[in-house]
Amino acid sequence: MNPVTDQRQVVRQVFTRSTESYVSRKAKVDRLSHEAMVRLSGVKPTDWVLELACGPAFVGLLFAEKAQSVVGIDLAQLEKAAKLRNERGVNNLSLIDGDVNSLPLTEGSFNVVACHKAFHHFSRPTHVLQEIRRILPSHGKLVLGDSLSSEDPAKNALHNEIEKLRDPSHVKMYALAELQAAVSLSGFKVERYEVFEDERDFYWWMSVINPPAEIVEQIKSRLIRSLPNDGTGLGLRLKGERLWLKRRSVVIAAVKT
């Protein structure tokens, strides 16, 4: 099977299955980075905005308050996005079932492209960045938010192994330097970025995607074994019987050069 097609199917399966848990747990905890996406974009009332891999359109709905028009594209959770849009009476947000690897959009058709915490699911990240560049005009804005992994290669590798166990649609979380380099090498100039960090209980983290119980216990065991040297770079700590980890993410604002 074509690797891109296969990845597309896995993403659709994972995020369709976990829609309710994802929406109920992520809306509030990621609110600061959602708001940073809009703030760092410098969006104007005349702008057309595209949100890639929009999911429930948390970010797209915020952009709709500021922009002329917003389009969200994804393979899953679009029914939830439409429900939230309709409940809020938003009339300038459209939704498309589509693939980020082949955007059904014309060159220069959007002023701003946003993508929040989805880049680590892309099997062809460089290609997606090129697609983003194609549909932006000269000096168009990219705002890219994603979870971060360690700058240490060994910790980065272990972290990504565990993320893949937790979520089969996971491809790779990047270190901040890797993410900035990918953006720059794809024809964008990084203007600003902000890093966010919080701490979450292990079982909360598992409940977002809800992997099988045996996978949950396998992950917990591997994390506990990694504790002495912070082998995952997640700043793990045990408090009583509860395991806590740090979530780090970034929002990067860049301009097409």
Backbone torsions as a table, in degrees:
resi	resn	phi	psi	omega
1	MET	NA	145.4	175.5
2	ASN	-58.3	127.0	-177.5
3	PRO	-56.5	-36.7	179.9
4	VAL	-67.3	-43.0	178.6
5	THR	-63.5	-43.1	179.1
6	ASP	-60.8	-46.4	178.9
7	GLN	-62.1	-39.0	178.7
8	ARG	-60.1	-42.6	-179.6
9	GLN	-67.3	-40.4	179.3
10	VAL	-64.1	-45.1	177.9
11	VAL	-58.1	-47.1	-178.8
12	ARG	-60.7	-43.4	-179.3
13	GLN	-64.5	-49.2	-175.6
14	VAL	-63.2	-46.4	-173.1
15	PHE	-84.6	-19.3	170.5
16	THR	-71.9	-44.7	180.0
17	ARG	-62.5	-36.2	-172.5
18	SER	-103.4	17.7	-174.7
19	THR	-53.3	-52.6	-173.7
20	GLU	-66.3	-43.1	179.6
21	SER	-66.6	-39.1	179.9
22	TYR	-63.1	-50.0	-176.5
23	VAL	-64.5	-43.1	-175.8
24	SER	-69.1	-26.5	-175.7
25	ARG	-100.1	-21.5	-171.9
26	LYS	-100.0	-23.4	-174.3
27	ALA	-57.8	-46.1	-176.1
28	LYS	-83.8	-41.7	-172.6
29	VAL	-70.0	-24.2	178.9
30	ASP	-102.7	12.3	-174.1
31	ARG	-59.3	-39.8	-178.9
32	LEU	-62.3	-42.3	179.4
33	SER	-74.8	-30.8	173.1
34	HIS	-58.2	-48.3	-178.6
35	GLU	-66.6	-34.8	178.1
36	ALA	-64.8	-33.2	177.9
37	MET	-57.6	-45.0	-179.6
38	VAL	-70.8	-46.3	-176.5
39	ARG	-62.2	-46.3	-176.3
40	LEU	-74.6	-17.4	179.1
41	SER	-71.8	-24.7	-174.7
42	GLY	65.4	27.9	-175.3
43	VAL	-57.9	143.2	-179.5
44	LYS	-115.1	159.4	-178.0
45	PRO	-60.1	-19.8	-179.7
46	THR	-93.6	-0.7	-172.7
47	ASP	-80.3	149.3	169.8
48	TRP	-104.8	127.8	-173.1
49	VAL	-119.7	137.4	172.8
50	LEU	-113.9	129.0	171.7
51	GLU	-106.6	115.5	178.6
52	LEU	-81.8	142.2	179.2
53	ALA	48.9	55.3	-167.5
54	CYS	-72.4	-21.9	-176.6
55	GLY	55.9	-129.3	-179.9
56	PRO	-76.4	4.8	175.9
57	ALA	65.6	35.8	174.9
58	PHE	-55.5	-45.5	-177.7
59	VAL	-75.7	-42.0	179.2
60	GLY	-58.8	-38.1	178.9
61	LEU	-66.0	-36.0	176.2
62	LEU	-68.8	-40.7	177.0
63	PHE	-63.5	-33.9	-178.6
64	ALA	-62.7	-22.1	176.9
65	GLU	-74.5	-18.7	-172.8
66	LYS	-115.9	-27.0	-170.6
67	ALA	-102.8	167.4	176.5
68	GLN	-70.8	-44.5	-176.9
69	SER	-150.6	145.7	179.4
70	VAL	-132.4	137.5	173.9
71	VAL	-122.0	130.8	174.8
72	GLY	-111.0	136.3	179.5
73	ILE	-127.8	135.8	179.5
74	ASP	-165.2	173.4	177.6
75	LEU	-102.3	-10.6	-175.5
76	ALA	-152.7	164.4	174.8
77	GLN	68.0	13.0	-178.7
78	LEU	-71.3	-29.3	175.8
79	GLU	-63.2	-40.4	177.2
80	LYS	-66.2	-40.9	177.7
81	ALA	-60.3	-43.6	179.5
82	ALA	-64.6	-38.7	178.5
83	LYS	-63.9	-45.6	178.3
84	LEU	-63.1	-41.4	178.5
85	ARG	-60.2	-47.0	-176.6
86	ASN	-69.2	-36.8	178.0
87	GLU	-62.6	-33.0	-178.0
88	ARG	-92.3	-1.2	178.9
89	GLY	66.4	32.4	-179.8
90	VAL	-84.8	125.0	-176.7
91	ASN	-114.0	6.2	-180.0
92	ASN	-118.2	24.9	175.9
93	LEU	-120.0	117.9	176.5
94	SER	-107.0	153.4	-176.6
95	LEU	-127.5	136.7	-178.2
96	ILE	-127.1	130.9	170.5
97	ASP	-82.4	108.5	-175.2
98	GLY	-164.7	174.0	-172.1
99	ASP	-106.7	130.9	-179.2
100	VAL	-66.8	-18.3	-179.7
101	ASN	-77.0	-16.9	-179.2
102	SER	-147.2	81.3	-174.0
103	LEU	-72.5	126.5	-178.9
104	PRO	-81.0	54.2	-171.2
105	LEU	-137.4	150.7	-175.3
106	THR	-86.1	160.1	-179.3
107	GLU	-61.0	137.0	176.1
108	GLY	67.2	22.6	-173.3
109	SER	-87.2	-8.1	180.0
110	PHE	-133.4	144.9	177.6
111	ASN	-85.3	-30.0	-176.8
112	VAL	-135.3	134.6	170.7
113	VAL	-119.3	128.1	-179.4
114	ALA	-118.0	143.8	176.4
115	CYS	-148.5	115.4	-173.4
116	HIS	-116.6	118.3	174.6
117	LYS	51.6	43.8	175.2
118	ALA	-129.7	-15.9	-174.2
119	PHE	-57.8	-33.0	-178.3
120	HIS	-73.3	-2.2	174.6
121	HIS	-99.0	-3.1	-173.1
122	PHE	-87.6	124.3	180.0
123	SER	-78.0	-18.6	178.8
124	ARG	-129.8	66.5	-172.4
125	PRO	-60.3	-39.3	179.7
126	THR	-64.8	-40.6	178.0
127	HIS	-62.6	-42.0	179.0
128	VAL	-62.0	-42.2	177.7
129	LEU	-62.4	-35.4	176.9
130	GLN	-68.5	-37.4	175.5
131	GLU	-63.8	-41.8	177.2
132	ILE	-60.2	-46.0	-179.8
133	ARG	-61.2	-36.8	-178.6
134	ARG	-62.0	-40.9	-174.1
135	ILE	-89.1	-1.8	176.0
136	LEU	-96.0	144.4	172.5
137	PRO	-76.7	173.1	174.0
138	SER	-55.1	131.9	-178.6
139	HIS	70.2	14.7	172.8
140	GLY	-66.9	158.1	-173.0
141	LYS	-103.7	138.1	167.6
142	LEU	-112.5	128.4	169.7
143	VAL	-119.6	115.2	-174.2
144	LEU	-117.7	115.4	176.4
145	GLY	-112.0	135.8	176.4
146	ASP	-156.9	160.1	172.9
147	SER	-68.5	153.9	-176.2
148	LEU	-114.8	149.2	170.8
149	SER	-112.7	177.8	-175.1
150	SER	-71.8	152.2	172.3
151	GLU	-74.7	-17.9	178.2
152	ASP	-78.6	121.4	-174.0
153	PRO	-57.9	-40.6	-178.5
154	ALA	-67.8	-43.5	178.4
155	LYS	-66.6	-39.9	177.6
156	ASN	-58.4	-45.5	-177.8
157	ALA	-63.8	-45.3	-179.7
158	LEU	-66.3	-43.0	177.3
159	HIS	-56.2	-46.2	-178.8
160	ASN	-67.9	-33.7	174.9
161	GLU	-60.5	-43.5	-178.3
162	ILE	-70.0	-40.0	177.2
163	GLU	-61.0	-38.4	179.3
164	LYS	-67.0	-35.8	175.0
165	LEU	-63.9	-44.4	-178.2
166	ARG	-65.8	-39.7	-172.4
167	ASP	-138.1	105.1	-177.4
168	PRO	-61.6	-16.6	179.1
169	SER	-86.0	-4.2	179.5
170	HIS	-68.6	138.4	175.0
171	VAL	-111.5	-63.1	179.6
172	LYS	-163.3	129.5	166.9
173	MET	-92.3	140.2	-173.5
174	TYR	-106.7	155.1	167.0
175	ALA	-71.5	158.6	-178.5
176	LEU	-56.6	-44.6	-179.2
177	ALA	-62.4	-38.0	178.2
178	GLU	-64.5	-43.1	-177.9
179	LEU	-66.2	-44.6	177.9
180	GLN	-62.0	-41.0	179.8
181	ALA	-64.0	-41.4	179.7
182	ALA	-61.5	-42.2	178.9
183	VAL	-65.0	-47.5	-177.7
184	SER	-63.4	-43.0	-177.9
185	LEU	-70.7	-13.8	179.6
186	SER	-95.4	10.1	174.6
187	GLY	95.4	29.4	177.4
188	PHE	-125.0	151.1	173.1
189	LYS	-106.7	118.9	177.5
190	VAL	-69.9	123.4	-179.4
191	GLU	-97.9	-44.5	-177.8
192	ARG	-151.2	159.7	168.9
193	TYR	-153.2	153.9	175.5
194	GLU	-131.8	138.5	-179.6
195	VAL	-107.2	139.6	-178.6
196	PHE	-123.0	144.7	179.5
197	GLU	-144.8	137.3	171.0
198	ASP	-146.7	175.7	-178.7
199	GLU	-122.4	134.2	-177.7
200	ARG	-131.7	151.1	174.6
201	ASP	-68.8	142.9	-178.4
202	PHE	-53.2	-45.7	-175.1
203	TYR	-72.3	-27.4	171.7
204	TRP	-62.6	-46.6	-179.8
205	TRP	-57.9	-43.5	178.3
206	MET	-65.8	-36.9	-172.9
207	SER	-70.0	-17.0	179.4
208	VAL	-63.4	-41.3	-178.2
209	ILE	-107.4	-22.9	178.3
210	ASN	59.8	61.3	174.2
211	PRO	-70.0	164.2	178.8
212	PRO	-57.7	152.8	-174.8
213	ALA	-58.0	-38.1	-178.9
214	GLU	-67.6	-31.7	176.6
215	ILE	-71.2	-40.3	177.9
216	VAL	-57.4	-46.7	-178.6
217	GLU	-69.1	-34.9	176.6
218	GLN	-63.7	-43.9	178.8
219	ILE	-63.4	-46.0	-179.2
220	LYS	-59.4	-42.3	179.3
221	SER	-61.9	-43.1	179.9
222	ARG	-66.7	-38.0	179.0
223	LEU	-65.7	-43.8	-180.0
224	ILE	-62.7	-39.4	177.3
225	ARG	-64.5	-26.3	-177.9
226	SER	-84.9	-8.0	-172.8
227	LEU	-56.2	-46.8	-172.0
228	PRO	-56.1	-36.9	-178.3
229	ASN	-111.2	15.4	-174.8
230	ASP	48.5	52.3	-171.1
231	GLY	-63.1	-18.9	178.7
232	THR	-99.7	-12.5	-174.6
233	GLY	74.4	14.0	-176.7
234	LEU	-94.5	5.7	178.5
235	GLY	58.1	41.5	-176.0
236	LEU	-64.9	147.7	171.7
237	ARG	-149.9	146.8	174.3
238	LEU	-100.3	128.3	174.3
239	LYS	-123.7	103.2	-170.2
240	GLY	66.6	-124.2	177.3
241	GLU	-99.8	2.6	-177.5
242	ARG	-96.0	135.7	179.3
243	LEU	-103.4	129.7	-179.3
244	TRP	-118.7	149.0	177.4
245	LEU	-139.9	155.4	178.7
246	LYS	-95.0	132.7	172.4
247	ARG	-100.0	126.6	175.4
248	ARG	-119.1	138.0	177.9
249	SER	-145.5	168.0	-178.2
250	VAL	-138.2	151.3	166.7
251	VAL	-120.8	120.5	-179.3
252	ILE	-109.0	129.5	173.8
253	ALA	-107.4	125.9	-177.3
254	ALA	-137.3	157.7	-179.4
255	VAL	-120.9	141.8	178.0
256	LYS	-67.9	128.5	-179.9
257	THR	-100.5	NA	NA
